[in-house]
Amino acid sequence: MSIDQTNVTGTGIIYRNPKPHVFSRHAYFPWIVGLENGDLIASFVTGEAFESIDSDTCISRSSDEGLTWSVPQSLLPAQYKNLSSNCARLTNMGNNELAAMVVRSRRESYPEEGLANPENMGFVPTELLLIRSFDAGKSWTTPALIEPPLTGPSFEACSPIVLLKDGRWIWPTSTWRGWNGYSPNGMKMVALVSHDQGKTWPEHMEVMDSNTEQIIYWEGKIVELSNGLFVAVSWVFDEKKGVDLKNHFTISRDKGKTWTAPASTNIQGQTMALTELPDGRLLAVYRRTDKPGLWITTARLTDDTWINEDEFCLWGGIQENKDAQKQENMVHEFNELKFGAPCITILPDHTIFIAFWCYEKMVSNIRWFKLVV
C-alpha cells in the first residue's frame, strides 16, 4: 500500500508561546510516548532562543489523543538549572513507568556562548542524568548521575532510551569533542548499554565510526525490528568538505555486537526518525535538505540494501535562500535551523503520531500530524 498526503488525518499544536508579544519562549526537540490508558505524554525544550541558557525540558499531557495539552511543567528540579541548559527524551517502560535520559549542558564557563564552539565545533561540558516516574508521569525521582563507559567528553542528546526485547536498555548518542577540541575517541555514533534497568551503564556499542575520514554521525536512532535485526540511522556530515551527506544506516544481526559498514539511504536529510510498519516496511520522517520541508519516506531492507519506495512532504516549510549542501561553518548552521527533530509514536489503534518543532509566524512551536496507514 502506498502512502501519501491522503493518509494524513489531522494536525495540531502541542505547545506554542501563548503571549509572544509579551515574552520570548520557543519550543524545540519533542518526544512523545503513549501510556496504557491512552494518554500521551510529551517532553520538549522551551527557552528564550534556540541555544539559550534557560533552555529547559518540560512535560505536558494529553487525554484526548493530542487535541488539547496540559500546561507544561519543568522536569528538572531548580537546583539543576543554574547556568546550565538541558534536553531530555522519554521512554515508556511499561506498567506506568517512564524513564527520561537527560543531557545537562554546563554553561558556567561560557555563559555568553551557544552550545558549540564556532572555532572548532567543540561542545560545552555535559552530564548525563536519568529521571524516572512510576506513576505515569505524575511525579519524578531525583535525577541520578550516569557514569558513561567511555569519554565523550561531551555527548549528544538525540534519542530516548531504547528498551530491547532481551531486557537491556540502550541509549543511542554520539561522542562530541570538548570545547577546547579534546576528542580522545573521535566523534562517532555509539549506544550506551545497561543490564540493570539504568542503574549502571558499563559498556557501549560502536554503531557508526568514520572518524579517520572526518565523517560525523549525528542524531542517531536505533530500532529493533520484529525479525530481531537492529537498524540505526543518522544525519551525516563531512567535516573536511563542509557538506551534509545523505542519511546513512547500518544493521546489526547479533544484538548490537557488530554492525555493517554505514551505507547511504539515498535520502538527503538531516535529523531522521524511524519506525517499523506492521507489514515490515520502514517509515522515516526527516528534515530534507535538497528540497524544503519535513518529509516522509517508506523503505524496505533487502539483505544489506535500503530501498526507498513512497515519499511525500508532510510539512512544507520555507526554502531558505542559501546552498543547502555547503556549510562554511556548521555551528552557524545549527543556530539558523527553522524546523526539525521529528519523532514517531504508534498509537494503540496503529495511528502514526508524528511531532516536530517548527517556526510558524516567527515562533517555534511543537506541531503534530496523524497518519493512518
C-alpha positions, -999 to +999 in steps of 0.1 A: +000+000+000+013+034-010+015+063+015+008+100+006-010+131+018-043+112+017-031+092+047-029+124+069-059+126+092-051+156+113-027+181+127-024+204+157-002+221+183+013+206+214+028+238+227+031+274+214+040+305+234+006+319+243+019+355+245+048+360+221+042+398+222+049+398+259+078+374+264+101+352+243+096+315+246+103+290+219+098+252+219+121+226+204+131+189+204+098+170+212+094+134+221+060+117+227+051+084+245+017+067+247+005+053+280-015+022+287-046+043+295-045+061+262-029+094+274+000+109+256+030+124+274+052+149+256+086+161+265+101+192+248+125+220+255+114+256+260+137+286+261+142+322+250+162+311+220+175+280+202+206+277+224+197+300+253+210+292+287+174+289+301+166+260+277+147+235+299+128+203+294+091+204+301+064+178+303+028+181+290-001+156+289-030+149+266-060+128+274-078+134+241-054+119+215-035+152+212-063+177+207-055+195+239-025+195+262-018+205+298+003+235+308+039+224+306+057+216+338+095+216+342+111+181+345+143+190+364+144+205+399+155+241+401+190+233+415+199+215+383+193+246+361+217+272+374+240+283+345+230+251+326+205+240+299+191+206+294+173+183+269+156+150+277+136+124+258+111+099+273+107+061+271+076+042+282+090+012+301+055-003+308+034-006+339+031+032+342+069+036+344+086+063+324+124+070+320+139+102+308+176+104+298+187+140+303+217+157+288+226+186+310+249+211+293+271+230+317+274+267+307+293+282+337+325+288+318+307+300+286+276+319+298+275+342+268+281+315+242+260+289+224+264+251+229+291+247+204+324+265+198+324+281+163+362+278+161+364+240+163+328+227+168+337+216+203+308+213+228+302+226+263+307+200+291+277+177+295+264+155+323+240+125+318+211+122+342+184+096+345+150+105+359+121+080+364+084+081+371+065+052+385+030+068+383+027+076+346+045+109+348+027+125+377+058+126+398+095+121+391+125+107+410+156+127+420+179+128+390+206+101+391+240+109+376+251+084+349+288+074+346+293+067+308+316+038+298+337+060+275+350+096+274+330+119+251+340+141+266+305+155+257+275+136+245+247+144+221+210+144+232+194+128+202+174+097+213+155+083+242+165+051+259+155+020+238+141-009+257+152-041+239+134-074+238+161-091+259+156-066+287+187-044+281+184-007+279+204+011+253+209+049+248+219+059+212+241+090+213+273+105+197+305+114+213+313+151+208+346+168+212+351+192+241+350+230+239+388+231+235+388+204+208+397+174+231+384+143+215+401+111+227+376+088+210+367+109+180+332+119+170+311+087+164+277+072+170+276+048+199+249+033+222+254+031+259+242-003+274+226-011+308+219-046+320+202-034+353+175-011+342+196+020+341+215+017+374+248+012+356+260+016+320+292-004+319+296-009+281+287+006+248+281-004+212+302+010+184+275+018+158+289+042+132+325+054+132+343+071+103+363+094+124+395+089+104+377+102+073+363+132+093+328+119+088+305+127+117+273+109+126+246+129+144+211+124+156+213+086+157+183+064+162+181+027+167+151+005+161+148-032+170+127-048+142+102-076+146+126-101+129+153-093+155+175-070+134+187-037+148+187-008+124+204+025+131+201+057+110+219+091+113+225+125+098+259+125+082+283+155+080+316+155+061+336+179+082+366+181+058+344+192+029+318+211+050+288+193+034+259+171+046+260+136+030+229+115+026+214+099+057+232+066+065+220+034+080+237+003+095+224-031+105+232-055+134+223-091+132+239-101+166+220-078+190+244-049+187+278-067+189+287-059+154+273-035+127+275-034+090+296-006+074+275+026+073+258+030+039+236+056+022+198+056+024+198+078-007+178+103+014+193+138+015+182+148+050+193+157+085+176+145+117+156+114+110+131+094+130+124+057+121+098+031+129+086-003+115+052-006+100+030-037+105+039-050+071+076-049+078+084-017+059+103+012+075+088+046+078+113+075+080+105+111+089+132+137+083+142+173+076+150+172+039+179+194+026+177+191-012+140+202-011+122+223+015+101+207+042+096+178+066+093+146+045+081+110+049+097+081+031+088+044+032+115+019+026+124-018+026+155-036+037+167-063+013+198-080+027+221-050+034+204-027+009+180+001+018+153+005-009+131+037-009+095+034-020+070+062-014+078+097-003+058+129+003+062+163+020+043+164+054+050+200+063+061+225+036+085+248+054+102+276+035+130+273+010+160+292+025+180+314+002+213+295+005+231+265-007+215+235+012+247+215+010+278+236+016+282+248+052+311+273+057+305+270+095+284+241+108+279+258+142+263+287+124+241+263+106+229+248+139+220+283+150+198+290+119+177+259+118+140+266+115+124+231+119+133+195+126+138+168+152+108+147+143+096+118+165+072+090+158+048+073+182+025+044+173-009+048+190-029+018+202-051+019+171-020+019+149-023+055+140+011+071+134+016+102+156+044+125+144+057+155+163+084+181+155+094+216+161+089+244+136+088+281+133+054+295+124+047+332+125+082+338+140+076+315+170+090+279+173+062+256+184+056+219+186+034+206+159+019+171+154+004+152+125-015+119+124-014+093+097-034+062+091-016+035+072 
